[in-house]
Amino acid sequence: MLTINDISLKDAKPTDRPHLLLWDNPNDSEIKQLIFNNNAQLVSYRDNLLSRINLKHKFLSLQEKLGEELDAIRQTCENADKPIILLQDIDILVSYLYSKPKSPISLFWQKLANMRHLERILWIILPTKLMPQNWNHRSLIHIKSESQNI
């Protein structure tokens, strides 16, 4: 496992596909350090989702709108100011999808892994337990938080 100072997010290959940062319990100072060291931009999936909610609908039904959620991730890359995007809080969507009967989680992971031609290098922060089984191991990094050394 790597520590924050060992990580170079710009070295991600290929640069136009999503990559995973498996990271349990990152704290704000670690995230800020990673952002600073890599000239990255932090984006919250939660904040993005809240900005897109239509208050006229009673339910989110994200399981029925996977395409829209994937488009929102792509749009995040297009709207970014920095060359590297660090997407946090995606575990909200993953946990939501896992909680649904006949969960489309496998389809979500497949479509996310097959996403191409992203405008920026995209790194998705995800707790280790939510790591998709079939994710390409060359497109992920496992980070050990400084707080885990205690």
Number of C-alpha atoms within 10 A of each C-alpha: 10 11 13 16 11 11 15 11 23 16 9 19 13 13 19 16 20 25 26 25 21 22 18 16 14 18 11 9 10 16 17 14 13 22 18 11 15 18 15 23 19 18 18 13 21 15 11 15 15 10 9 9 11 10 9 6 8 7 9 12 12 15 21 11 11 19 14 11 19 15 13 16 21 20 13 21 24 12 10 16 12 14 15 23 25 22 22 19 17 18 17 13 19 19 12 15 21 15 12 13 8 9 13 17 20 14 11 20 17 14 14 20 18 10 16 14 12 17 19 23 24 27 25 21 24 24 19 15 9 12 16 17 9 10 15 11 10 11 17 18 19 18 20 17 19 14 10 9 6 5
